[in-house]
Each structure stands twice: as structure tokens, then as C-alpha cells.
Amino acid sequence: MNTTPAPAPPAADWEELVTTALLGTDRRTPPGCAPGQDAPVALLDAAAVETVRRRAGLCPAPAAQRPEPAAPDARPALPTAAARRLAMLLTDRPGTGGGGRRGTSPDLMELLPQWLTAANARGFAAPVQALPALLDAARGRTDLRPAALEFAGPRALWLARLNPDWRFALRATPGGGTALPALDDPEQVQLLWQEGLFAERVALLAAIRAHQPSAARELLVTTWGTERAEDRLMFLDSLRMRLSAEDEPFLEQALADRSRNVRATAAELLSALPDSALAARMAVRASACVAVDRTREQPGLVVEAPHECDSGMERDGVVAKAPAGRGERSWWLGQLVEATPLATWERRLGGRTPAEIVALPVADDWRSELHAAWCRAAVRQRNAEWSRALLGTPSAPEAGGPGAVSLAERAKLLSTLGGGERADWVAGFIAAQGLSEAFQLLGVCAVPWAAPLGRAVVDALNIARDAGSYPWSFSGVMGLAERCLDPGEASRLDGLLAVPDESEDAAPGAGGYWAEAFQRLVTTLRLRAAMAEELGAP
């Protein structure tokens, strides 16, 4: 019997073995082996030997340093029932059935943002066992991140440093969780401002601005000349918070900045200060373009748009080049008017009120351009009286109001009104115009919806159902209702849960879809009521 041991495969470079395996032994011969049918076996033998050598050759190394424990979270723990509810919200993923049919089950993930807002308002800390699922949910939904990270607290940042999948928490949190220095410690503030990462500096500037607006501006001045253009723009944007006349000298200097975007932002901020020098300059220019026409029996407005955009206008933020498809003169006029204090027009146009001014006819088809610019000015200056005038009555034909030219502009104008007035206007709009164009307007209303608004939405949905309309056309509004309708309205909807009789001209199967949608709405409202009770919300 032959007992001579087989020769050990020769030592080989690991990368060479891997390359040979990928190419195949018929294209590349293993090291130390003749070509032929024994080559694959030789390759495997060599790889086995090399694996043993690599493992045996590892030198012992000191154990890695244990991570520092997470910072303590002093907030009170969630009530037990609320913790169970959170686990349900994070784990349930209700799918859609065939054809997009959702059934009657609530969409729990859509309720998670509302639950987080309520939990944060009560000051609860997140259960540690829920943090991985919470971070996974926030990873997939950027709109969820601010509330999720606030609720998760310091432990989320600790976990994010250990798991690359959760690094967004470090990016979303200014400074990646680095604590800001005490704002009354000038040395530490200056050190972080001079040497910190950009996110840390933005967070520092915002924190100081919230408590000491002038100190934040003075800190920004110290390095303004050496900042990159994109950083100057971000820093300048932070001055929107607590903007005041004291910021005017600095913003006036920024009008001469090298960056066009910085100049435009500085001009926008100055135009939001009605007593600023820029606002006065814009008022002079705009007043020369708009006047009362007294040659007719009924007074109206005449418009003479600028014939050029001079260097002074450009310095004050007017963009000379008009967008494609837009006339230059109308483009310049719109920028002048939107930057002019609205009180200018009340003085300039014979002491008329905003409603009277907006009602005046405008010659030569300048009405839409002039009113659209006034809309932008009302939003920028947060002027509720002008917003009311431009919105008009919600029952007006097409509900366009005298000046609002789009749903987006109407939504912005509504944002300047108080919550109750806003809800009443949208309720009137829905009662007169239905739900077909209401989705964007509903998005600016406070949650939960006021009772008149909630009733208007439910009534309009009921009318659409009775008319045999396609329920899928109202899925967006129905989804909003699930999240925004007052949970106390659930009992009022019980009469809508039955499958209605379908008329001959109704969409096939629409009745069943409507019944499911209302059942889901009622179930969701009752679930929201239970969630609030579990969190101890008033």
C-alpha cells in the first residue's frame, strides 16, 4: 500500500486564486498546476490550504474599546398602552388589495406622524426596544425624521454612530448630536463658530438668533467676507427668524454681495421690513407704474410697466432676465410691486381700502399681473387684510377671488389668516365649489379640522357618493379626512357605512368602494381617539 503523502499545494497569493476561480481553470491555470481536468481540484486544494494559512497567521489583537454608553434620557417613560400602540404603528404595514383597494383597515403608517407629534407634545421618551424600528421608519420617510428624532432623543444619535443605515440621524441633527456650547460662554461660541462643521455652525447661529437676534447677526458679520457663497446664503436665510429693523444695515450691505442668490435673499428680507430703505425705493418705482385713471366715469387703474431694468433695480434684487415665455416689462413690474409695502397703495390710490383697491378695474389686461404681485406681497408681508381682499368670497364664481390666480396662491394667502378664519373660508369654498379643487386648500388648515370645515368635507363626500361619482377621485381628500377630521365626528358618520343603492349611471362597484372608504374613515377616527387617550392628551 502506497503511504506516501500527497504533496501540499504550493503557497499561492489569495488574490491570484480568486482571479483564477472567477475566470475558470480552462482559461487560467491555477498556480503550480499543469493544465487539464485535475486543475479544478488543484485550485480548490490550494484555496483550502491558503485559507488555513491565512487564519493561522492572524496575530492576536487587543479587544476593541467598548463604546461609551448612550446619554441618559430624563424624560418620562411612555404609558404601557401607548408603548404597545407605537409598536403596532411601527410594525403594521397594511397593503393594498387588487386594483388598489385598501379595504377598511386604517393606514397606520399615516397615523405615525400624528402619534409622534402628540407624544413629543407630552414630553415622553421613546422605549429603547422601539428605537431600531423607529429609525428604520424615519430612514424611509424624510418627512418623519424631525418628529421621530425628537422623540427618539439622545439614544438615536448613539445608535446612528454604530449603524451606517441610520447615519441620516447625524446629518439631520445639527452637529451630529454635538451639544451646543452655553450661549453665554463667548469663548466656546466663538470656537465652534470658527472651527465647527457647517451643520454645527448653522445650529449655533439658529440657537443664538432665537434668543439674541443681534448677537447672531454680529457673529455672522465676523466671518461674512470669508464664507463660501452657498454658506452665506444659508446663514442669511437664518435671519428670517425674528427679522427686525436692526438687521437692515447688514442686509443693505448684502445687496452688493458677489452672489446673485445672496443679493436676492437680502432684497426679499428687506422688502419684508415695510420701513426699510429698500421698501421705500421699491415703493417709489412701483408707484410710478400704477395710478388711478380719472378720465372715465368709473375709476380704474392704469399700468405703465418699466421700460428698462437699471442698475439700481438690479442692486435691489430685481432679476433683469425674464423666464422663458414671460415678457420683460411684466416681469419687472411684478418684482417691483411684490416688494412694495402694501400700505403704499392705500395712500397712493386715494385712501381706498384693500378691498376697494382690488375691486378696481385694471386697463390693458394688466389685472392678473398686478393682482398676482399683490398676492405675493400679502404673503411676504403677512398682511391678513390684503389677503382677505385678494381671496374674495369663497362662493364667488370659480372661487378665484379678485386676485388669486391659482390654487397655490390661494393656499398661501390663507396661511396668513388665523386658524378659525382659514377653516371657515375653506368650508365655504367646499360648500360652494365641492371637493374637486379643495385638496391643496385643506392642506393649510389646522389639525384637527374645525367643526364647520369637517362637516363641509363630510357633506361634500356624501353628496359625491349619492351622485354616483368615482370614489377614487376623492381618495386624496378621504386620506386627509382620516388624519385631520376631529375624532369626535366618528359617531356622526355611522349612517354612511351602508352600501348605497347604485343608480344606472353610477360607476360600477362604486357603492362598495364608498362603503369601505367611510368604514375606514370611522375606524381611523376611533383609533385616533384611542391613541390620544393612551397618551393622556387632553
Disulfide bonds with the S-S distance in Angstrom:
none
